[in-house]
Amino acid sequence: MIDISKFKIGDTIYAVSEHNNSFNRQKIYMTDAEGNEWFRYDRPHYEYSVHELIYCGKVVHVISGEVEVDGVYDTEYHFKYPHGKIYMEYEGTIPGITDWFATKEEAEEYIEQMKTKRNA
């Protein structure tokens, strides 16, 4: 888990994404030398990838005076993908994100743990 309060603009976060191939994979049918028919899939059930997110800014709502607060006024943290798209998370949701890491090595270790868990 990451501590967003320690990040500075320009720091990198590594996000792991999981892709379920249940409905996309195809069976490859084969026959061995003894005439037994069998199959295997063309791809694994789950695939994982690591995405870099660059911490690019935050929005802090300052409420002063006597006002009626009727919306979400959490601090917003903004991250940029390498291709340029900007992604936002509220401060309250970041502690619940378990697949963001401060280093690529941590992200890859998490992927190995998920593979082991899925294959057990």
N, C-alpha and C positions, 0 to 999 in steps of 0.2 A: 504494500500500500504506500502511496506517496503522500508527502506533506506539502500541499500546494502553497502554504504560507512561506516556505523557504525558497520558492522559485522566483527567478528574475526573468524579465522580458528577454526572449531569445533562447531560454533553456529548452531542452528537448525532453519529451516524455515518450515512452514506447508503449503503444497500445497493442494488445493481442486480440485478434479477431478469430472466431471459430466459424467455420462454414460446414454445414451439414449437407452431405452429398446423397442422402437417401434416395431422392427422386431423380437425381441426375446421372447416377452411375449405371453403366451397362454391363451385362454379363458377357463374358467371353467364353464360349463353349469349346472344349477340347476333348480329344480322345487319346488315351495313352496307348503304348505299344501292345498292351494286353486287351485292348478293346473297351476299357472302362471309360465311360463318358463322365466328365466333370466340368466345372466352370470356376472362374474367378472373376472378380470385378476389375474394371479398368482403372479405378481410383479408390482410395480409402474412404471409409464411412465419414470421417471427419478430417478436415484439413485446417491448418492453423497458419496465420501469417502475422507478422509484426509490422505495425505502421508507426512512422515517426510523426509526432505532433509537436509543433513549435509553439511554446507559450508566447502569445503575441499581444496580450493586453487584458485589462479587466475594467469592468464598469462598477463603480461604487455609487450606490444611491444615498444621497444625503438628504434626510428629512429634517427640517427645522421648523420650529413653531408648533402650533396646535393644529394638527391636521388629522383627517380620517384616513387611515391606511387600509386600503381594501385590495391590494394586489400583492404580487411577489416582489419583494424588494431585497432579496438576497444579492450578495455580490456576484457578478457574472464574470467567469473566467473564459477567455477566448483562446483558441488554439488553431493553428494553421497547418493543413496537410501540405506535403511537398508540392502537390499540383496546384495549390493556391486557395482551395476552399477553406473557409473559416468555420469552425465548430465551436459551440458554446455549451458550457455546463454551469449550473448554479452552484454556489458554495455548499449548500446543504446536500447536494447529491454526490459530490466528489468523495467523501469518506466511504460511501457504499460501492464505489467502483473498485473491483478487485483485480482487474486485468490491465491496469496501468502501472508502468514501472519506470524508475529513474535511469536504469541502464538496460542496454540491449541484452546483456548476459542474463539479467534477472528475468527478462521476458522470455528468452529461449529456455531457461530452466523451468519456467512456468509451463511452457508448451510441452516439455518432456514429462512433467508431472501430469498434465492433462492426458497425454497419450497413454501413459501408464495406467491412469485411472480408468480410461475408456476401454482399455484392452484387458483389464482385470476381471 
